[in-house]
Amino acid sequence: TEFELLKLLMDNYGKFVSREKISENILGKKLQSFDRSIDMHISHLRKKVGLNANHQERIKTIRGSGYQFVASNSDSEQMNQ
């Protein structure tokens, strides 16, 4: 699940990915009120992918809406090499 979530976020690099889209595409179900499973998967992913070169989270939370995979300029340069 975490790998598929990371893939979805990276496929949409720099773009907002809604919690609804994550729930339907990754968990295979409609988003339920008070469902914290997405948040737990994101938390585990953040621990695994670490911080970017600017010491900021690579996965940005768009409060109450979704998430965005972001990187610093030096991260982008490394990804392109």
Summary of the structure (lengths in Angstrom):
residues: 81
radius of gyration: 12.7
end to end distance: 27.6
largest distance: 41.7
contacts: 202
relative contact order: 0.20
helix: 49%
strand: 15%
